[in-house]
Amino acid sequence: MGWLHKKIIRPLLFRQDSEVAHNQAVNALARVSRSSLALGAVKAIYGSPELPTEVFGLKFPNPVGLAAGMDKHAAAVPGWAAIGFGFTELGGVTWHAQPGNPPPRMFRAIPDEAVINRMGFNNSGAEAVAQKLAEWKNSGRWPAHPVGINLGKSKITPLEKAAEDYANSFRVLRDLADFFVVNVSSPNTPNLRQLQDKAALDEIFAALQQLNSSRKPILVKVAPDLSFEALDEILELVAPRRVAGIVATNTTIARPQTGDAALQKIYAETGGLSGRPLRARSTEVVRHLFRQTQGKVPIIGVGGIFDADDAWEKITAGAALVQVYTGMVYEGPGVAKKIVTGLRERMEIAGLKDLSQAVGWRIDYV
């Protein structure tokens, strides 16, 4: 199936605008999600083998998740489990519905297997997403894996009211998902990354935890462009604000060097870069966070994961879970199954019985 995607399906999709192709793929899986029969058929082809793990109190059938940004509207919630993912992160979701930035706003850097996007948290708003999630809950097709929601700040909300904005979204969504991720690291909402400042982030987590009576895990997603010192300041909030984990990392505003004129033109576009060029830096951040916390704070590794080698690199650097976005754009819907299968093989070769044994494997704390 990987050959079919790379040789036939992907070339057809890549003839279209990136966002158009993205929407077509999600809409196709949304149609599958509305039929139990179709879901079963898709699972028979793309379903991943078991590789269970438990992280921040949740049980995951496998450690490979769908990253935020792929399904912003909760359009295909049951479908992501059917194509092999061990968990799903929906969104980003903001309190106010918003169209995002004007198109075109997504660009492929095909030779480097990268994507640049400046979507700008386009979504239908927290209340509409809550309604959609309730419909999936009542449909009988809710996935048997953890579902998380990525929370962003509405563009119209001033920074000084960010905590209230995040809290409003959390209030209407808190009973409809298993975990939440505070996104203060997208480069596509003006000044959003200023909320990675310790004081601003502390205010946001204080507001969320005040509403979090059921103790849902709340994580924070960090930028790869932060210095290690800035990351360490964020870690100082883990204990006092019960931060359940770190998602490392978001997209980057950095660009790789290239002598290719066509690539230079793409890399000149404003937005966050994801894909293979991000792999090494995101792994550096994962490794640093793991060392600084002595492995006591769960990390979700994301950035440049296309195959089992990439996922194994993140896990052995300290990631308890991994997520895929751009990897699926280039590798197709079989990417989760391929990665999980490869991880099982690597664990067998290493003589490891449980995935947790591989997390930060052979990494010292100095």
VOVEX-64995 format. One record per residue (C-alpha): x, y, z negated. Coordinates in nm, 3 decimals. Each point is the difference from the previous one (the first is absolute). Last residue first. Example, Ala and Ser with C-alpha at 12.3 -4.5 7.8 and 13.67 -1.06 7.14 Angstrom:
REM VOVEX-64995
R  1.367  -0.106  -0.714
R  -0.137  -0.344  -0.066
This chain:
REM VOVEX-64995
R  2.476  1.464  -3.280
R  -0.319  -0.206  -0.025
R  0.113  -0.299  0.202
R  -0.183  -0.131  0.304
R  0.021  -0.377  0.046
R  -0.371  -0.031  0.086
R  -0.179  0.334  -0.046
R  -0.328  -0.186  0.048
R  0.087  -0.354  0.114
R  -0.097  -0.168  -0.326
R  -0.338  0.174  0.015
R  -0.072  -0.197  0.316
R  -0.010  -0.324  -0.195
R  0.179  -0.331  0.056
R  0.333  0.129  0.129
R  0.250  -0.246  0.148
R  0.153  0.259  0.230
R  -0.087  -0.202  0.311
R  -0.354  -0.051  -0.130
R  -0.038  0.368  -0.075
R  0.120  0.089  0.348
R  -0.252  -0.236  0.160
R  -0.286  0.141  -0.206
R  0.105  0.351  0.102
R  -0.005  -0.098  0.366
R  -0.355  -0.134  -0.021
R  -0.108  0.317  -0.180
R  0.159  0.219  0.267
R  -0.149  -0.185  0.296
R  -0.345  -0.011  -0.159
R  0.014  0.374  -0.068
R  0.118  0.084  0.354
R  -0.266  -0.197  0.186
R  -0.211  0.309  0.069
R  0.261  0.158  0.228
R  0.377  0.040  -0.016
R  0.035  0.364  0.113
R  -0.298  0.165  -0.169
R  0.012  -0.263  -0.275
R  0.353  0.101  -0.094
R  -0.112  0.362  -0.002
R  -0.223  -0.072  -0.299
R  0.129  -0.274  -0.230
R  0.016  -0.020  -0.378
R  0.222  -0.185  -0.247
R  -0.049  -0.136  -0.352
R  0.227  -0.055  -0.300
R  0.264  0.224  0.157
R  0.341  -0.017  -0.170
R  0.278  -0.016  0.259
R  -0.069  -0.373  0.043
R  -0.356  0.091  0.092
R  0.092  0.275  0.245
R  0.260  -0.210  0.183
R  -0.236  -0.298  0.004
R  -0.264  0.218  0.170
R  0.244  0.111  0.270
R  0.120  -0.357  0.058
R  -0.360  -0.124  0.004
R  -0.093  0.227  0.289
R  -0.095  0.356  0.096
R  0.046  0.198  -0.320
R  0.135  0.347  0.079
R  -0.134  0.179  -0.307
R  -0.195  -0.136  -0.294
R  0.110  -0.153  -0.328
R  -0.256  -0.020  -0.279
R  0.184  0.035  -0.331
R  -0.101  -0.138  -0.338
R  0.161  0.177  -0.299
R  0.208  -0.219  -0.234
R  0.275  -0.089  0.248
R  0.268  0.172  -0.200
R  -0.190  0.327  0.051
R  0.298  0.183  0.151
R  0.116  -0.310  0.185
R  -0.337  -0.068  0.159
R  -0.048  0.366  0.093
R  0.343  0.013  0.165
R  -0.056  -0.322  0.195
R  -0.340  0.114  0.126
R  0.145  0.337  0.103
R  0.284  -0.165  0.190
R  -0.252  -0.234  0.166
R  -0.199  0.302  0.116
R  0.317  0.150  0.144
R  0.095  -0.314  0.193
R  -0.342  -0.064  0.152
R  -0.093  0.353  0.110
R  0.149  -0.026  0.350
R  -0.200  -0.323  0.053
R  -0.346  0.150  -0.041
R  -0.139  0.322  -0.139
R  0.066  0.368  0.072
R  -0.216  0.270  -0.157
R  -0.109  0.301  0.201
R  0.113  0.275  0.234
R  0.105  -0.108  0.348
R  0.367  0.052  0.086
R  0.052  -0.375  -0.040
R  -0.215  -0.055  0.308
R  0.208  0.237  0.212
R  0.324  -0.149  -0.129
R  -0.132  -0.343  0.094
R  -0.047  0.109  0.362
R  0.346  0.160  0.008
R  0.171  -0.316  -0.131
R  0.321  0.101  -0.175
R  -0.145  -0.089  -0.337
R  0.051  0.092  -0.364
R  -0.270  -0.121  -0.236
R  -0.259  0.245  -0.133
R  -0.078  0.110  -0.356
R  -0.355  0.105  -0.096
R  -0.054  -0.345  -0.148
R  -0.308  -0.218  -0.042
R  -0.106  -0.124  -0.344
R  0.217  -0.232  -0.207
R  0.020  -0.161  -0.242
R  -0.331  -0.058  -0.177
R  0.068  0.025  -0.373
R  -0.175  -0.185  -0.281
R  -0.256  -0.003  -0.279
R  0.052  0.359  -0.115
R  -0.120  -0.010  -0.361
R  0.030  0.380  -0.043
R  0.247  0.002  -0.291
R  0.188  -0.311  0.122
R  0.039  0.071  0.371
R  0.038  0.378  -0.022
R  0.381  -0.007  -0.036
R  0.009  -0.198  0.325
R  -0.101  0.315  0.187
R  0.310  0.174  -0.135
R  0.214  -0.292  0.118
R  -0.139  0.039  0.351
R  0.106  0.364  -0.001
R  0.353  -0.100  -0.104
R  0.010  -0.270  0.270
R  -0.070  0.273  0.253
R  -0.338  0.002  0.172
R  -0.009  -0.051  0.377
R  -0.140  -0.353  -0.023
R  -0.323  0.151  -0.133
R  -0.180  -0.152  -0.298
R  -0.331  -0.180  -0.043
R  -0.135  -0.009  -0.355
R  -0.182  -0.289  -0.164
R  -0.325  -0.027  -0.198
R  -0.094  -0.345  -0.132
R  -0.364  0.003  -0.116
R  -0.019  0.045  -0.376
R  -0.379  -0.034  -0.031
R  -0.023  0.336  -0.178
R  0.188  0.175  0.280
R  -0.163  0.343  -0.014
R  0.259  0.153  -0.234
R  0.258  -0.198  0.194
R  -0.080  0.197  0.313
R  0.028  0.345  -0.156
R  0.326  -0.082  -0.179
R  0.136  -0.154  0.321
R  -0.063  0.322  0.192
R  0.148  0.222  -0.270
R  0.313  -0.215  -0.023
R  0.038  0.021  0.377
R  0.006  0.379  -0.017
R  0.254  0.003  -0.285
R  0.227  -0.261  0.160
R  0.010  0.162  0.343
R  -0.137  -0.250  0.251
R  -0.288  0.246  0.038
R  0.229  0.219  0.211
R  -0.034  -0.272  0.262
R  -0.351  0.124  0.075
R  0.126  0.342  0.115
R  -0.200  -0.012  0.325
R  -0.153  -0.344  0.065
R  0.199  -0.204  0.256
R  0.317  -0.084  -0.191
R  -0.179  -0.267  -0.208
R  0.167  -0.034  -0.339
R  -0.259  0.078  -0.267
R  -0.201  -0.316  0.062
R  -0.136  -0.133  -0.328
R  -0.057  -0.372  0.054
R  -0.300  -0.180  -0.147
R  -0.071  -0.359  -0.103
R  -0.280  -0.257  0.005
R  -0.262  0.198  0.188
R  -0.369  0.093  -0.029
R  -0.034  0.098  -0.366
R  0.250  0.288  0.023
R  -0.136  0.145  0.325
R  -0.237  0.277  -0.115
R  0.217  0.120  -0.289
R  0.326  -0.053  0.188
R  -0.102  0.247  0.270
R  -0.095  0.267  -0.253
R  0.321  -0.064  -0.195
R  0.218  0.056  0.307
R  -0.166  0.339  0.061
R  0.015  0.100  -0.369
R  0.372  -0.077  -0.012
R  0.057  0.200  0.320
R  -0.155  0.319  -0.137
R  0.328  0.195  -0.024
R  0.097  -0.132  0.342
R  -0.296  0.167  0.168
R  -0.275  -0.229  0.136
R  -0.079  0.060  0.367
R  0.237  -0.274  0.116
R  -0.160  -0.260  -0.224
R  0.257  -0.183  -0.209
R  0.063  -0.370  0.064
R  -0.104  -0.324  -0.168
R  0.109  -0.337  0.144
R  -0.254  -0.266  -0.089
R  0.078  -0.359  -0.092
R  -0.163  -0.332  0.082
R  0.124  -0.316  -0.169
R  -0.066  -0.328  0.184
R  -0.307  -0.218  0.044
R  -0.150  0.242  0.252
R  -0.357  0.131  -0.037
R  -0.219  -0.188  0.248
R  -0.315  -0.041  -0.210
R  -0.145  0.315  0.152
R  -0.065  0.175  -0.331
R  0.365  0.077  -0.064
R  0.041  0.111  0.363
R  -0.292  0.243  -0.042
R  0.146  0.130  -0.325
R  0.330  0.061  0.180
R  -0.178  0.205  0.267
R  -0.180  0.210  -0.261
R  0.325  0.064  -0.183
R  0.163  0.101  0.329
R  -0.278  0.254  0.056
R  0.044  0.137  -0.353
R  0.378  0.021  0.030
R  0.011  0.192  0.326
R  -0.048  -0.102  0.365
R  0.371  -0.006  0.080
R  0.277  0.183  0.185
R  0.284  0.019  -0.252
R  0.221  0.228  0.212
R  0.058  -0.220  0.307
R  0.355  0.124  0.055
R  0.141  -0.326  0.127
R  0.333  -0.117  0.136
R  0.034  -0.368  0.086
R  0.310  -0.216  0.030
R  0.115  -0.304  0.191
R  0.327  0.176  0.095
R  -0.051  -0.049  0.375
R  -0.375  0.066  -0.047
R  0.003  0.338  -0.172
R  -0.379  0.011  -0.019
R  -0.192  0.319  -0.074
R  -0.300  0.086  -0.218
R  -0.152  0.346  -0.037
R  -0.133  0.099  0.341
R  -0.225  0.118  -0.142
R  -0.097  0.272  -0.251
R  0.084  -0.066  -0.366
R  -0.240  -0.178  -0.230
R  -0.376  -0.009  0.049
R  -0.086  0.041  -0.368
R  -0.245  -0.147  -0.249
R  0.061  0.150  -0.343
R  0.117  -0.214  -0.290
R  0.282  -0.152  0.203
R  0.060  -0.360  0.106
R  0.327  -0.120  0.143
R  -0.136  -0.255  0.059
R  -0.017  -0.371  -0.071
R  0.274  -0.214  -0.154
R  -0.058  -0.368  0.075
R  0.130  -0.315  -0.165
R  0.141  -0.341  0.093
R  -0.030  0.067  0.372
R  -0.066  -0.296  0.228
R  -0.218  0.112  0.285
R  -0.315  -0.098  -0.192
R  0.106  0.208  -0.302
R  0.013  0.309  0.220
R  -0.342  -0.078  0.147
R  -0.203  0.024  -0.320
R  0.071  0.375  -0.038
R  -0.048  0.096  0.365
R  -0.138  0.356  0.000
R  0.127  0.110  -0.339
R  0.029  0.351  0.151
R  0.377  0.049  -0.004
R  0.088  -0.347  0.124
R  0.358  0.011  0.132
R  0.120  0.294  -0.206
R  0.074  -0.188  -0.319
R  0.219  -0.308  0.029
R  -0.137  -0.349  0.062
R  0.146  -0.247  -0.244
R  0.250  -0.285  -0.002
R  0.049  -0.156  -0.346
R  -0.226  -0.305  0.042
R  -0.317  -0.120  -0.169
R  0.033  0.300  -0.236
R  -0.116  -0.019  -0.363
R  -0.030  0.330  -0.183
R  0.139  0.088  -0.345
R  0.263  0.245  0.123
R  0.138  -0.271  0.234
R  -0.086  -0.368  0.028
R  0.133  -0.212  0.285
R  -0.137  -0.261  0.234
R  0.170  -0.116  0.320
R  -0.283  -0.179  0.177
R  0.017  -0.039  0.376
R  -0.118  0.295  0.209
R  -0.320  0.010  0.206
R  0.046  0.104  0.361
R  -0.165  -0.273  0.207
R  -0.242  -0.164  -0.246
R  -0.052  0.339  -0.163
R  -0.125  0.142  0.330
R  -0.253  -0.281  0.036
R  -0.119  0.037  -0.357
R  -0.040  0.375  0.037
R  -0.200  -0.052  0.319
R  -0.239  -0.235  -0.177
R  -0.037  0.233  -0.297
R  -0.091  0.281  0.239
R  0.022  0.372  -0.080
R  0.375  -0.014  -0.048
R  0.055  -0.104  0.362
R  -0.161  0.325  0.113
R  0.225  0.193  -0.239
R  0.299  -0.189  0.142
R  -0.084  0.137  0.345
R  -0.052  0.348  -0.146
R  0.343  -0.011  -0.162
R  0.167  -0.096  0.329
R  -0.191  0.260  0.202
R  0.080  0.270  -0.255
R  0.372  -0.071  0.020
R  -0.006  -0.003  0.380
R  -0.169  0.340  0.004
R  0.246  0.131  -0.260
R  0.301  -0.109  0.202
R  -0.125  0.137  0.333
R  -0.040  -0.284  0.244
R  0.249  -0.188  0.215
R  0.136  -0.148  -0.322
R  -0.317  -0.204  -0.048
R  0.045  -0.177  0.334
R  0.370  -0.063  -0.063
R  -0.089  -0.133  -0.348
R  -0.262  -0.249  0.120
R  0.199  -0.170  0.276
R  0.364  -0.079  -0.075
R  0.030  0.091  -0.369
R  -0.346  -0.113  -0.108
R  0.001  -0.323  0.198
R  0.352  -0.084  -0.120
R  -0.107  0.047  -0.362
R  -0.295  -0.231  0.058
